[in-house]
């Protein structure tokens, strides 16, 4: 029969087992630590970058992208509805002032011009007809008025004769009354005629004014169409480079549709874009650095477009040297908008060693072969430089390569 093992004996065995495991783990950790120190305590000089601290300015920037476009680009549109008849230049051609670019088929517009001329002539003829009618009515009314006046004079004379004869018994009161009524009727007829003449003058005058205004509108439309036909001779009004042209012969184009783009490649500007996360930081007047092939051009934000599209905000940059030989149309460039600046501070060239943290360790060269770890504090930074607030002095040499795998070491050796 088996004998039961005591509880104290079981506990002692478990304690011994855990102690053994702990010692093995500790020993393994120590071995790994010393092994790392042994294997990774040195680095080849050709695998690191070294920069020297100096005094200077540091500008804090937000990163954006940009595209170089001509400072002046003229969009040429068709002033009439027509079709493309001939194209004289291809994209990229240099064009002098006065040279034709595109020829349009203006035949339909010329027919419209003739139609407007006929409409204007019709209106002018109607005006002349109204004037003749008015003059006739005035003449006829004037003759009738004179006849009425002569009749009134005759009736007045007859009334006087009737009154004299009544006094001597040759006429009755009834005859006098008839003569007076006849005179009154004649005077009323004359007044009616004069009133009708005045109405006719105003009525015909109003019609004449309407026709005159219509004729004036027709004449303006005619002059406008003549001007459009003249402008339909698509010629360059200044020298430049053709950046786009509608070269599809026979294509119908409506009034206002683009035919060509003419750019002045003597000067440029930059259209920038960045995330709308930076919308509050982006302001008109902020200085800008435009980087082209490791070279930098300075400029300024001159316009911020109010609309945000797909999380992107766009802005315009005016360059200090907008005629630089580095600039090419449609070139993609890096843009850095300066939001803050500090002057005469300790700075060092930016590199992988600086990961955005304010406090971090770096390796500082104490001589040509030894680098010691040191804790530093950084400030503003940009593509080129990092501000050093604490931990470094001007003239010290620092490894700016990513040294995170050596962060457990206090010093490393630099091998040639």
C-alpha positions in Angstrom: 0.0 0.0 0.0 1.5 3.5 -1.1 2.4 6.0 1.6 0.9 9.5 1.4 3.4 12.3 0.7 3.4 15.1 3.3 2.3 18.6 2.4 5.5 20.2 3.6 7.5 18.0 1.3 5.3 19.0 -1.7 5.7 22.7 -0.9 9.5 22.4 -0.6 9.7 20.7 -4.0 7.5 23.5 -5.6 9.6 26.3 -4.0 12.8 24.6 -5.3 11.3 24.3 -8.8 10.2 28.0 -9.0 13.6 29.2 -7.5 15.4 27.2 -10.2 13.2 28.8 -13.0 13.8 32.3 -11.6 17.5 31.8 -11.5 17.6 30.5 -15.0 15.5 33.4 -16.3 17.7 36.0 -14.5 20.8 34.4 -15.7 19.5 34.3 -19.3 18.6 38.1 -19.1 22.0 39.0 -17.7 23.6 36.9 -20.5 21.5 38.6 -23.2 22.3 42.1 -21.7 26.1 41.4 -21.7 25.9 39.8 -25.1 24.2 42.9 -26.5 26.8 45.1 -24.9 29.5 43.0 -26.3 28.0 42.7 -29.8 26.4 46.2 -30.3 28.8 48.5 -28.4 30.3 49.8 -31.7 29.2 51.0 -35.1 30.8 51.7 -38.4 31.4 55.4 -39.2 30.0 55.0 -42.7 26.6 53.9 -41.3 25.9 57.1 -39.4 25.4 60.8 -40.1 27.0 63.4 -37.8 25.9 67.0 -37.5 27.3 69.9 -35.6 25.2 72.2 -33.4 25.3 75.9 -34.3 23.5 79.2 -33.6 20.8 80.3 -36.0 17.1 80.6 -36.7 14.5 77.8 -36.7 11.2 78.1 -38.4 8.3 75.9 -37.5 6.5 74.8 -40.6 3.4 72.8 -41.7 3.9 70.6 -44.7 1.9 71.0 -47.9 2.2 70.2 -51.6 2.2 72.6 -54.5 2.1 72.9 -58.3 3.9 75.6 -60.3 1.6 77.4 -62.7 2.2 80.5 -64.9 1.6 83.8 -63.1 -0.5 84.9 -66.1 -2.6 82.4 -68.1 -5.1 83.8 -70.6 -8.2 81.7 -71.3 -9.4 82.4 -74.9 -13.1 81.7 -75.5 -15.2 81.8 -78.6 -17.5 84.9 -78.7 -19.9 83.3 -81.1 -21.5 79.9 -81.8 -19.4 78.4 -84.6 -17.2 75.4 -85.5 -13.4 75.0 -85.5 -12.2 75.5 -89.1 -8.4 75.6 -88.7 -5.8 75.4 -85.9 -2.5 77.2 -86.6 -0.4 76.1 -83.6 0.1 73.0 -81.3 0.5 73.0 -77.6 3.9 74.3 -76.5 4.3 76.6 -79.4 5.6 80.1 -78.7 3.2 82.7 -80.1 3.9 86.4 -80.9 1.4 89.2 -80.4 -1.1 89.4 -83.3 -0.6 85.9 -84.6 -3.8 83.9 -85.3 -4.3 80.8 -83.2 -7.6 79.3 -84.3 -9.9 80.1 -87.2 -13.7 79.7 -86.8 -16.4 79.1 -89.3 -18.5 82.2 -89.0 -21.0 81.6 -91.8 -24.0 81.0 -89.5 -23.2 84.2 -87.6 -22.9 86.2 -90.8 -26.5 85.0 -91.7 -27.6 86.2 -88.3 -25.9 89.5 -89.0 -27.8 90.0 -92.2 -31.1 89.1 -90.4 -30.4 91.8 -87.8 -29.7 94.3 -90.6 -33.1 93.6 -92.2 -34.9 93.9 -88.9 -33.2 97.2 -88.2 -34.2 98.4 -91.7 -37.8 97.3 -91.1 -37.9 99.3 -87.8 -36.4 102.4 -89.4 -39.0 102.1 -92.3 -41.8 101.9 -89.7 -40.5 105.0 -88.0 -40.5 106.9 -91.3 -44.1 105.7 -92.1 -45.3 106.9 -88.6 -43.6 110.3 -89.2 -45.4 110.6 -92.5 -48.8 109.6 -91.0 -48.3 112.1 -88.3 -47.4 114.9 -90.6 -50.5 114.1 -92.8 -52.8 114.1 -89.8 -51.3 117.4 -88.6 -51.7 118.9 -92.1 -55.3 117.7 -92.5 -56.3 118.8 -89.0 -54.8 122.2 -89.6 -56.8 122.6 -92.8 -60.0 121.4 -91.1 -59.3 123.8 -88.3 -59.0 126.7 -90.7 -62.2 125.7 -92.4 -64.0 125.5 -89.1 -62.7 128.9 -88.2 -64.0 130.4 -91.4 -67.4 128.7 -90.8 -67.4 130.2 -87.3 -66.6 133.7 -88.6 -69.5 133.3 -91.2 -71.9 132.1 -88.5 -70.9 135.0 -86.2 -71.7 137.5 -89.1 -75.0 135.8 -89.8 -75.9 136.0 -86.0 -75.2 139.7 -86.0 -77.3 140.2 -89.1 -80.2 138.2 -87.6 -80.1 140.3 -84.4 -80.2 143.6 -86.4 -83.1 142.4 -88.5 -84.9 141.3 -85.3 -84.7 144.8 -84.0 -86.5 146.2 -87.1 -89.0 143.3 -87.2 -87.3 141.4 -90.1 -86.4 138.3 -87.9 -87.9 136.5 -85.0 -86.3 135.5 -81.7 -86.4 131.9 -83.0 -84.2 132.9 -85.9 -81.7 134.5 -83.5 -81.7 131.3 -81.4 -81.1 129.1 -84.4 -78.1 131.3 -85.5 -76.7 131.2 -81.9 -77.0 127.4 -81.8 -75.3 127.0 -85.2 -72.4 129.2 -84.0 -72.1 127.1 -80.8 -72.1 123.8 -82.7 -69.4 125.1 -85.0 -67.3 126.2 -82.1 -67.7 122.8 -80.4 -66.7 121.0 -83.6 -63.6 123.2 -83.8 -62.7 122.4 -80.2 -63.3 118.7 -80.9 -61.1 118.8 -83.9 -58.3 120.5 -82.0 -58.6 118.0 -79.1 -58.4 115.1 -81.6 -55.4 116.6 -83.2 -53.6 116.8 -79.8 -54.5 113.2 -79.0 -53.3 112.1 -82.4 -50.0 113.9 -81.9 -49.5 112.2 -78.5 -50.6 108.8 -79.8 -48.4 108.8 -82.9 -45.6 110.3 -80.9 -45.8 107.4 -78.3 -45.8 104.9 -81.1 -42.9 106.7 -82.7 -40.9 106.6 -79.5 -41.6 102.8 -79.1 -40.4 102.1 -82.6 -37.3 104.4 -82.1 -36.4 102.5 -78.9 -36.8 99.2 -80.7 -34.7 100.4 -83.6 -32.1 101.5 -81.1 -32.0 98.1 -79.5 -31.8 96.4 -82.9 -28.9 98.7 -83.8 -27.1 97.9 -80.5 -27.6 94.2 -81.1 -26.2 94.7 -84.6 -23.1 96.5 -83.3 -22.6 93.8 -80.6 -22.8 91.0 -83.2 -20.3 92.9 -85.5 -17.9 93.2 -82.5 -18.3 89.5 -81.7 -17.6 88.6 -85.3 -14.5 90.8 -85.2 -13.4 89.1 -81.9 -14.0 85.7 -83.6 -10.7 86.2 -85.3 -8.8 84.3 -82.5 -5.4 86.1 -82.4 -2.9 86.5 -79.5 -3.2 89.9 -77.9 0.2 89.3 -76.2 3.2 87.0 -76.6 3.2 83.7 -74.7 3.2 79.9 -74.9 0.2 77.9 -76.0 -0.6 75.5 -73.1 -3.9 74.1 -74.4 -5.9 74.4 -77.6 -9.1 72.8 -79.0 -7.5 71.1 -82.1 -10.5 69.1 -83.2 -11.3 70.4 -86.6 -15.1 70.7 -87.3 -16.0 70.6 -83.6 -19.0 72.8 -82.8 -18.3 75.3 -80.0 -20.9 77.4 -78.2 -20.5 81.0 -77.2 -18.2 81.3 -74.2 -16.6 77.9 -74.7 -12.8 77.7 -74.2 -10.7 77.5 -77.4 -7.1 77.9 -76.1 -4.9 78.8 -73.1 -2.0 81.2 -73.6 0.5 81.5 -70.8 3.3 83.9 -70.0 6.2 81.6 -68.9 8.3 84.5 -67.9 6.9 84.4 -64.3 5.2 81.8 -62.1 3.2 81.3 -58.9 2.4 78.2 -56.8 -1.0 76.7 -56.0 -0.6 74.9 -52.7 -2.8 72.4 -50.9 -2.8 70.9 -47.4 -5.0 69.0 -45.0 -7.9 71.0 -43.5 -6.5 70.0 -40.1 -4.2 73.0 -40.6 -7.0 75.4 -41.6 -6.7 77.4 -38.4 -2.9 77.8 -38.7 -3.0 78.8 -42.4 -3.3 82.5 -42.8 -2.7 85.1 -45.5 0.7 86.8 -45.2 2.5 83.8 -43.7 6.0 83.2 -45.3 6.5 80.1 -47.3 9.4 77.9 -48.4 9.1 76.1 -51.8 11.6 73.3 -52.2 12.7 72.3 -55.7 15.4 69.7 -56.1 17.1 70.5 -52.7 16.9 74.2 -53.5 14.5 76.6 -51.8 12.5 79.6 -53.0 10.8 82.0 -50.6 7.3 83.3 -51.0 4.1 84.3 -49.1 0.5 83.0 -48.9 -1.6 85.6 -50.7 -4.9 83.8 -51.0 -6.8 81.0 -49.2 -9.7 79.5 -51.0 -12.8 79.3 -48.7 -14.1 76.0 -50.0 -12.7 72.7 -48.6 -12.8 69.7 -50.9 -12.2 66.1 -49.7 -10.5 67.3 -46.6 -8.1 69.5 -48.6 -7.7 73.3 -48.4 -6.1 75.2 -51.3 -4.1 78.4 -51.2 -2.1 80.6 -53.6 1.6 81.5 -53.1 3.4 84.5 -54.5 7.1 83.9 -55.0 9.8 86.5 -54.2 11.7 85.2 -57.3 8.9 84.3 -59.6 11.3 84.2 -62.6 13.7 81.6 -61.2 15.2 79.2 -63.7 14.1 76.3 -61.4 10.5 76.9 -62.1 8.6 74.9 -64.8 4.9 74.8 -65.5 2.9 72.0 -63.8 5.9 71.0 -61.7 5.1 69.4 -58.4 6.9 70.9 -55.4 7.2 70.6 -51.6 5.7 73.5 -49.7 6.5 74.5 -46.1 4.3 77.2 -44.6 6.2 79.0 -41.7 3.8 79.3 -38.8 6.4 80.2 -36.1 10.0 81.3 -35.9 12.7 81.6 -33.2 16.0 83.5 -33.8 19.6 83.0 -32.5 19.0 79.7 -30.9 21.0 76.4 -30.8 20.0 74.3 -33.7 21.1 71.1 -35.5 20.4 69.5 -38.9 17.2 67.4 -38.8 17.6 63.7 -39.1 16.0 60.3 -38.2 17.3 60.6 -34.6 14.6 63.3 -33.9 11.2 61.6 -33.8 9.1 64.5 -32.7 9.4 64.0 -29.0 10.4 67.0 -26.9 12.8 65.0 -24.7 14.9 62.2 -26.1 18.4 60.6 -26.0 21.1 61.3 -28.6 24.7 60.2 -28.9 27.2 63.0 -28.7 30.8 62.6 -29.9 33.3 63.2 -27.2 36.3 62.4 -29.5 36.7 60.9 -32.8 35.9 57.4 -31.7 33.6 57.6 -28.8 29.9 58.8 -28.6 28.1 59.1 -25.2 24.3 59.1 -24.7 22.8 62.4 -23.5 19.3 63.5 -22.8 18.2 66.6 -24.6 15.1 68.8 -25.0 14.0 70.0 -28.4 11.8 72.9 -29.5 10.7 74.0 -33.0 11.6 71.9 -36.0 11.3 71.9 -39.8 12.6 69.9 -42.7 16.1 71.4 -42.2 16.7 72.1 -38.5 15.7 71.2 -35.0 15.9 73.7 -32.1 17.9 72.5 -29.1 16.6 73.9 -25.8 18.6 71.9 -23.4 21.4 69.3 -23.4 23.7 70.6 -26.1 26.1 73.5 -26.7 27.1 75.1 -30.0 29.9 73.2 -31.8 29.1 69.8 -30.4 28.9 66.8 -32.9 25.8 64.6 -32.7 24.8 61.4 -34.4 21.5 62.2 -36.2 21.0 58.7 -37.6 18.3 56.6 -35.9 20.1 55.0 -32.9 17.1 53.4 -31.2 18.7 50.0 -31.2 21.5 51.4 -29.0 19.2 53.1 -26.5 20.3 50.7 -23.7 23.9 51.8 -24.0 25.6 54.8 -22.4 28.3 54.9 -24.9 29.3 53.4 -28.2 32.6 53.2 -30.2 32.8 54.6 -33.7 34.8 52.3 -35.9 36.5 53.6 -39.1 
